[in-house]
Amino acid sequence: MKLEERNKALQLRHQGFSIKQIADNLNVSKGSVSAWVREISLPPELLESIENRKILGRELSRLTRLSNIAQAHKEISAQCKEEVLPFSKRDLWIAGLMIYAGEGNKTLRVSNQHVEVTNSDHSILRLFINFLIKICGVSKDKIRIRLMLYEDIKIEEAEEYWAQALCVPLNQFQKPFIKLSYKELPHRHLRRAEYGTAHIIVYDIRLYRKIIGWLQAIYEHNNLDFIK
């Protein structure tokens, strides 16, 4: 034990420094400092000051960590924009087909063959609407919207949200489908979308078959070109 370091530790502790601060200041272990100052009883005001500094230190550390994460996200976002943009017409074509591959209506029943994509993310649905208009030549007034809502969601509020988010007038909205909310039950789905899900619909069997045909062509080409 170094007497000089121990005496300095006692002096700093009496001044209200925390064990970690003393250890950092003297470049010794926290265990050594704790053993040296264990007999010192600090008055309540100094203990409170130490605790406040600990809280402040944790908060500053948290803010620094969040700032670093935000900066990293900003740098990655800038890099991604450079990599993926500009977004060509063909890019929109493929993006729209991939959305339909994952979220679209696909059925063998002729009576139900129409274009329909469902999602709770308005950004995905806006991209698909662009695909319909710019790639498929669909007139915007031919697009229909049907909402799927829980019974505790206000219909008017949800319709207004989706009308603004998708830039589609309310007169093109169909009667919403209402589901039980199960809001009082413990297994209620807590991660559900605030305004339900929206269905983008175009009643055009020829367009439906064309989209399915495009997808089949991509699948067949990928099967031939698949890396095993």
Backbone hydrogen bonds in HBPLUS format (Angstrom, degrees):
<---DONOR---> <-ACCEPTOR-->    atom                        ^
c    i                          cat <-CA-CA->   ^        H-A-AA   ^      H-
h    n   atom  resd res      DA  || num        DHA   H-A  angle D-A-AA Bond
n    s   type  num  typ     dist DA aas  dist angle  dist       angle   num
A0006-ARG N   A0002-LYS O   2.98 MM   4  6.26 160.7  2.02 155.0 161.2     1
A0007-ASN N   A0003-LEU O   2.89 MM   4  6.08 166.5  1.91 154.7 157.7     2
A0008-LYS N   A0004-GLU O   3.04 MM   4  6.20 153.8  2.11 142.4 149.8     3
A0009-ALA N   A0005-GLU O   2.87 MM   4  6.07 150.3  1.96 145.1 153.6     4
A0010-LEU N   A0006-ARG O   2.94 MM   4  6.26 156.5  2.00 152.1 158.0     5
A0011-GLN N   A0007-ASN O   3.00 MM   4  6.21 156.5  2.06 143.6 150.1     6
A0012-LEU N   A0008-LYS O   2.94 MM   4  6.19 161.6  1.97 149.9 154.3     7
A0013-ARG N   A0009-ALA O   2.90 MM   4  6.06 154.0  1.97 146.6 154.3     8
A0014-HIS N   A0010-LEU O   3.01 MM   4  6.22 158.0  2.06 148.2 153.3     9
A0015-GLN N   A0011-GLN O   3.22 MM   4  6.50 134.6  2.44 135.8 147.6    10
A0015-GLN N   A0012-LEU O   3.06 MM   3  5.01 128.1  2.34  91.9 106.2    11
A0017-PHE N   A0012-LEU O   3.15 MM   5  5.68 167.7  2.16 147.3 145.5    12
A0016-GLY N   A0013-ARG O   2.94 MM   3  5.14 157.7  1.99 106.7 113.9    13
A0022-ILE N   A0018-SER O   2.99 MM   4  6.25 158.2  2.04 151.4 157.3    14
A0023-ALA N   A0019-ILE O   2.92 MM   4  6.11 162.9  1.95 150.6 155.4    15
A0024-ASP N   A0020-LYS O   2.88 MM   4  6.09 161.1  1.92 151.7 156.7    16
A0025-ASN N   A0021-GLN O   2.90 MM   4  6.04 155.4  1.96 143.7 151.0    17
A0026-LEU N   A0022-ILE O   2.93 MM   4  6.12 153.8  2.00 153.1 159.1    18
A0027-ASN N   A0023-ALA O   2.79 MM   4  5.55 117.4  2.18 137.0 151.8    19
A0028-VAL N   A0023-ALA O   3.07 MM   5  4.99 152.5  2.15 135.2 142.3    20
A0033-VAL N   A0029-SER O   3.25 MM   4  6.63 164.4  2.28 148.8 152.2    21
A0034-SER N   A0030-LYS O   2.87 MM   4  6.01 161.5  1.90 149.2 154.7    22
A0035-ALA N   A0031-GLY O   3.08 MM   4  6.29 152.5  2.16 142.3 148.8    23
A0036-TRP N   A0032-SER O   3.01 MM   4  6.28 151.9  2.09 148.4 156.4    24
A0037-VAL N   A0033-VAL O   3.02 MM   4  6.20 155.2  2.08 157.2 162.4    25
A0040-ILE N   A0037-VAL O   2.99 MM   3  5.48 162.3  2.02 119.1 124.9    26
A0046-LEU N   A0043-PRO O   3.01 MM   3  5.57 128.7  2.28 114.6 127.0    27
A0047-LEU N   A0043-PRO O   3.12 MM   4  6.45 160.7  2.16 155.1 161.2    28
A0048-GLU N   A0044-PRO O   2.86 MM   4  6.05 157.9  1.91 151.9 157.8    29
A0049-SER N   A0045-GLU O   3.02 MM   4  6.17 148.4  2.13 133.4 142.1    30
A0050-ILE N   A0046-LEU O   2.90 MM   4  6.20 156.1  1.95 150.6 156.1    31
A0051-GLU N   A0047-LEU O   2.98 MM   4  6.23 163.0  2.01 149.5 153.9    32
A0052-ASN N   A0048-GLU O   2.84 MM   4  6.06 156.3  1.90 148.1 155.1    33
A0053-ARG N   A0049-SER O   2.96 MM   4  6.21 152.1  2.04 145.1 152.4    34
A0054-LYS N   A0050-ILE O   2.94 MM   4  6.25 148.3  2.04 146.2 155.4    35
A0055-ILE N   A0051-GLU O   2.93 MM   4  6.25 160.4  1.97 151.6 156.2    36
A0056-LEU N   A0052-ASN O   2.84 MM   4  6.08 160.7  1.88 147.7 153.6    37
A0057-GLY N   A0053-ARG O   2.76 MM   4  5.92 154.1  1.83 143.2 150.9    38
A0058-ARG N   A0054-LYS O   2.90 MM   4  6.17 158.2  1.94 151.2 156.5    39
A0059-GLU N   A0055-ILE O   2.93 MM   4  6.17 155.8  1.99 148.3 155.3    40
A0060-LEU N   A0056-LEU O   2.85 MM   4  6.07 159.9  1.89 151.7 157.1    41
A0061-SER N   A0057-GLY O   2.91 MM   4  6.06 153.2  1.98 144.0 151.8    42
A0062-ARG N   A0058-ARG O   2.87 MM   4  6.10 151.4  1.95 143.2 151.2    43
A0063-LEU N   A0059-GLU O   2.88 MM   4  6.13 161.2  1.92 150.9 155.6    44
A0064-THR N   A0060-LEU O   2.91 MM   4  6.08 153.0  1.98 143.5 151.1    45
A0065-ARG N   A0061-SER O   2.95 MM   4  6.15 157.3  2.00 145.3 151.6    46
A0066-LEU N   A0062-ARG O   2.91 MM   4  6.18 161.4  1.94 151.6 156.5    47
A0067-SER N   A0063-LEU O   2.88 MM   4  6.02 152.4  1.96 142.7 150.7    48
A0068-ASN N   A0064-THR O   2.94 MM   4  6.18 154.4  2.00 147.5 154.0    49
A0069-ILE N   A0065-ARG O   2.96 MM   4  6.24 154.2  2.03 147.5 154.7    50
A0070-ALA N   A0066-LEU O   2.86 MM   4  6.07 159.8  1.90 148.2 153.8    51
A0071-GLN N   A0067-SER O   2.93 MM   4  6.12 155.8  1.99 146.1 152.6    52
A0072-ALA N   A0068-ASN O   2.95 MM   4  6.14 158.8  2.00 145.3 151.1    53
A0073-HIS N   A0069-ILE O   2.87 MM   4  6.08 156.3  1.92 148.9 155.8    54
A0074-LYS N   A0070-ALA O   2.89 MM   4  6.08 152.5  1.96 144.0 151.7    55
A0075-GLU N   A0071-GLN O   2.97 MM   4  6.24 156.6  2.03 148.5 154.1    56
A0076-ILE N   A0072-ALA O   2.94 MM   4  6.17 160.7  1.98 149.5 154.8    57
A0077-SER N   A0073-HIS O   2.86 MM   4  5.99 159.5  1.90 148.2 154.2    58
A0078-ALA N   A0074-LYS O   3.03 MM   4  6.22 158.3  2.07 145.6 150.9    59
A0079-GLN N   A0075-GLU O   3.04 MM   4  6.26 156.8  2.10 145.1 151.4    60
A0080-CYS N   A0076-ILE O   2.84 MM   4  6.08 157.0  1.89 151.4 158.1    61
A0081-LYS N   A0077-SER O   2.99 MM   4  6.23 154.8  2.06 149.2 155.2    62
A0082-GLU N   A0078-ALA O   3.21 MM   4  6.47 156.6  2.27 144.0 149.6    63
A0083-GLU N   A0079-GLN O   3.05 MM   4  6.33 144.9  2.18 143.2 153.2    64
A0084-VAL N   A0080-CYS O   2.92 MM   4  6.10 158.0  1.97 156.3 160.6    65
A0085-LEU N   A0081-LYS O   2.97 MM   4  5.54 154.2  2.04 144.2 149.5    66
A0092-LEU N   A0088-SER O   3.05 MM   4  6.42 153.3  2.12 146.6 153.0    67
A0093-TRP N   A0089-LYS O   2.97 MM   4  6.27 151.6  2.05 144.6 152.8    68
A0094-ILE N   A0090-ARG O   2.99 MM   4  6.32 163.6  2.02 155.6 157.1    69
A0095-ALA N   A0091-ASP O   2.84 MM   4  6.02 161.5  1.88 150.9 157.2    70
A0096-GLY N   A0092-LEU O   2.85 MM   4  5.95 163.1  1.88 150.8 154.9    71
A0097-LEU N   A0093-TRP O   3.12 MM   4  6.37 155.4  2.18 144.4 151.1    72
A0098-MET N   A0094-ILE O   2.93 MM   4  6.18 154.8  1.99 150.6 157.4    73
A0099-ILE N   A0095-ALA O   2.96 MM   4  6.25 150.1  2.05 147.6 155.9    74
A0100-TYR N   A0096-GLY O   3.02 MM   4  6.30 156.7  2.08 143.9 150.2    75
A0101-ALA N   A0097-LEU O   2.78 MM   4  6.05 149.1  1.88 145.0 154.6    76
A0102-GLY N   A0098-MET O   3.14 MM   4  6.34 148.0  2.24 141.0 147.3    77
A0103-GLU N   A0099-ILE O   2.79 MM   4  5.83 161.3  1.83 156.8 162.9    78
A0104-GLY N   A0100-TYR O   2.82 MM   4  4.24 143.4  1.95 126.1 126.1    79
A0118-THR N   A0103-GLU O   3.33 MM  15  5.80 158.7  2.38 139.8 142.2    80
A0105-ASN N   A0116-GLU O   2.73 MM  11  5.23 140.8  1.88 152.2 162.1    81
A0112-ASN N   A0109-ARG O   3.00 MM   3  5.50 153.7  2.07 112.8 121.0    82
A0113-GLN N   A0110-VAL O   3.22 MM   3  5.20 170.3  2.23 111.5 111.5    83
A0115-VAL N   A0202-VAL O   3.06 MM  87  5.08 144.5  2.19 169.4 159.3    84
A0202-VAL N   A0115-VAL O   2.89 MM  87  5.08 157.3  1.94 144.7 147.4    85
A0117-VAL N   A0200-ILE O   3.00 MM  83  5.23 150.9  2.09 140.8 149.8    86
A0200-ILE N   A0117-VAL O   2.79 MM  83  5.23 165.0  1.81 158.9 160.8    87
A0119-ASN N   A0198-ALA O   3.17 MM  79  5.79 156.1  2.23 150.8 156.7    88
A0198-ALA N   A0119-ASN O   3.00 MM  79  5.79 169.5  2.02 153.8 150.5    89
A0125-LEU N   A0121-ASP O   3.29 MM   4  6.64 160.9  2.33 149.3 154.8    90
A0126-ARG N   A0122-HIS O   2.82 MM   4  5.95 150.0  1.91 146.1 154.0    91
A0127-LEU N   A0123-SER O   3.12 MM   4  6.29 153.5  2.19 141.0 147.5    92
A0128-PHE N   A0124-ILE O   3.04 MM   4  6.37 150.9  2.13 142.8 150.9    93
A0129-ILE N   A0125-LEU O   2.89 MM   4  6.15 151.8  1.97 145.4 153.0    94
A0130-ASN N   A0126-ARG O   3.00 MM   4  6.27 155.1  2.06 145.9 152.2    95
A0131-PHE N   A0127-LEU O   3.00 MM   4  6.31 150.3  2.09 142.1 150.5    96
A0132-LEU N   A0128-PHE O   2.91 MM   4  6.26 155.2  1.97 149.5 155.6    97
A0133-ILE N   A0129-ILE O   3.00 MM   4  6.26 161.0  2.04 151.9 156.3    98
A0134-LYS N   A0130-ASN O   2.77 MM   4  5.72 165.5  1.79 156.2 160.0    99
A0135-ILE N   A0131-PHE O   2.96 MM   4  5.15 148.0  2.06 128.8 138.0   100
A0136-CYS N   A0131-PHE O   3.14 MM   5  6.58 150.0  2.24 152.8 160.7   101
A0138-VAL N   A0132-LEU O   2.94 MM   6  5.49 171.4  1.95 143.6 141.0   102
A0142-LYS N   A0139-SER O   2.87 MM   3  5.51 164.1  1.90 122.8 127.8   103
A0143-ILE N   A0140-LYS O   3.18 MM   3  5.55 164.5  2.20 111.4 116.3   104
A0144-ARG N   A0201-ILE O   2.84 MM  57  4.97 168.3  1.86 153.8 156.2   105
A0201-ILE N   A0144-ARG O   2.84 MM  57  4.97 165.2  1.86 155.8 155.3   106
A0145-ILE N   A0172-GLN O   3.02 MM  27  6.30 157.5  2.07 146.7 150.4   107
A0174-GLN N   A0145-ILE O   2.71 MM  29  5.99 164.4  1.74 161.9 165.3   108
A0146-ARG N   A0199-HIS O   3.08 MM  53  5.04 155.8  2.14 135.9 143.3   109
A0199-HIS N   A0146-ARG O   2.77 MM  53  5.04 149.4  1.86 143.4 153.8   110
A0177-PHE N   A0147-LEU O   2.82 MM  30  6.21 162.2  1.85 165.5 167.5   111
A0148-MET N   A0197-THR O   2.86 MM  49  5.27 162.9  1.89 154.2 157.0   112
A0197-THR N   A0148-MET O   3.10 MM  49  5.27 158.6  2.15 146.0 149.7   113
A0149-LEU N   A0177-PHE O   2.84 MM  28  6.20 157.6  1.89 164.7 172.0   114
A0179-LYS N   A0149-LEU O   2.67 MM  30  6.03 161.6  1.70 158.5 165.3   115
A0153-ILE N   A0150-TYR O   2.99 MM   3  5.58 165.9  2.01 124.0 126.3   116
A0151-GLU N   A0179-LYS O   2.80 MM  28  5.80 132.8  2.02 170.2 174.6   117
A0158-ALA N   A0154-LYS O   2.99 MM   4  6.21 161.7  2.02 155.9 161.2   118
A0159-GLU N   A0155-ILE O   2.86 MM   4  6.06 164.9  1.89 158.8 163.0   119
A0160-GLU N   A0156-GLU O   3.00 MM   4  6.12 156.5  2.06 144.0 150.3   120
A0161-TYR N   A0157-GLU O   3.03 MM   4  6.24 155.0  2.09 143.9 150.7   121
A0162-TRP N   A0158-ALA O   3.00 MM   4  6.26 170.6  2.00 157.8 158.7   122
A0163-ALA N   A0159-GLU O   2.85 MM   4  5.92 153.8  1.92 146.5 154.5   123
A0164-GLN N   A0160-GLU O   3.14 MM   4  6.26 158.3  2.19 144.7 149.1   124
A0165-ALA N   A0161-TYR O   2.89 MM   4  6.06 161.0  1.93 150.6 157.0   125
A0166-LEU N   A0162-TRP O   2.88 MM   4  5.79 154.9  1.95 145.8 150.6   126
A0167-CYS N   A0163-ALA O   2.95 MM   4  5.50 116.6  2.36 127.5 140.7   127
A0168-VAL N   A0163-ALA O   3.21 MM   5  5.08 140.1  2.38 131.0 140.9   128
A0172-GLN N   A0169-PRO O   3.04 MM   3  5.83 164.8  2.06 122.9 126.8   129
A0173-PHE N   A0170-LEU O   2.99 MM   3  5.26 162.1  2.03 117.5 118.5   130
A0185-LEU N   A0182-TYR O   3.09 MM   3  5.42 159.8  2.13 112.1 118.5   131
A0188-ARG N   A0185-LEU O   3.25 MM   3  5.64 158.3  2.30 118.1 118.3   132
A0196-GLY N   A0193-ALA O   3.30 MM   3  5.04 166.8  2.32 106.8 105.1   133
A0204-ASP N   A0202-VAL O   3.01 MM   2  5.75 122.0  2.36 110.3  94.0   134
A0208-TYR N   A0204-ASP O   3.00 MM   4  6.27 157.2  2.06 149.3 156.4   135
A0209-ARG N   A0205-ILE O   3.00 MM   4  6.22 162.1  2.03 147.0 150.4   136
A0210-LYS N   A0206-ARG O   2.98 MM   4  6.19 144.4  2.11 141.0 151.4   137
A0211-ILE N   A0207-LEU O   2.92 MM   4  6.18 161.5  1.96 156.4 159.6   138
A0212-ILE N   A0208-TYR O   3.04 MM   4  6.32 164.6  2.06 152.2 156.4   139
A0213-GLY N   A0209-ARG O   2.87 MM   4  5.97 148.4  1.97 136.7 146.1   140
A0214-TRP N   A0210-LYS O   2.86 MM   4  6.17 155.6  1.92 151.4 157.3   141
A0215-LEU N   A0211-ILE O   3.00 MM   4  6.28 161.8  2.04 150.5 155.1   142
A0216-GLN N   A0212-ILE O   2.90 MM   4  6.15 159.7  1.94 149.6 155.2   143
A0217-ALA N   A0213-GLY O   2.99 MM   4  6.22 156.8  2.05 148.9 154.8   144
A0218-ILE N   A0214-TRP O   3.06 MM   4  6.41 154.1  2.13 147.7 154.4   145
A0219-TYR N   A0215-LEU O   2.87 MM   4  6.17 162.6  1.90 156.5 161.5   146
A0220-GLU N   A0216-GLN O   2.88 MM   4  6.06 166.3  1.90 154.4 157.7   147
A0221-HIS N   A0217-ALA O   3.01 MM   4  6.15 159.7  2.05 144.8 150.6   148
A0222-ASN N   A0218-ILE O   2.92 MM   4  6.07 159.3  1.96 149.8 155.9   149
A0223-ASN N   A0219-TYR O   2.92 MM   4  6.16 148.9  2.02 147.7 156.3   150
A0224-LEU N   A0220-GLU O   3.19 MM   4  6.47 148.6  2.29 143.1 150.5   151
A0225-ASP N   A0221-HIS O   2.98 MM   4  6.18 142.9  2.13 143.2 154.2   152
A0226-PHE N   A0222-ASN O   2.74 MM   4  5.39  99.5  2.39 142.5 156.7   153
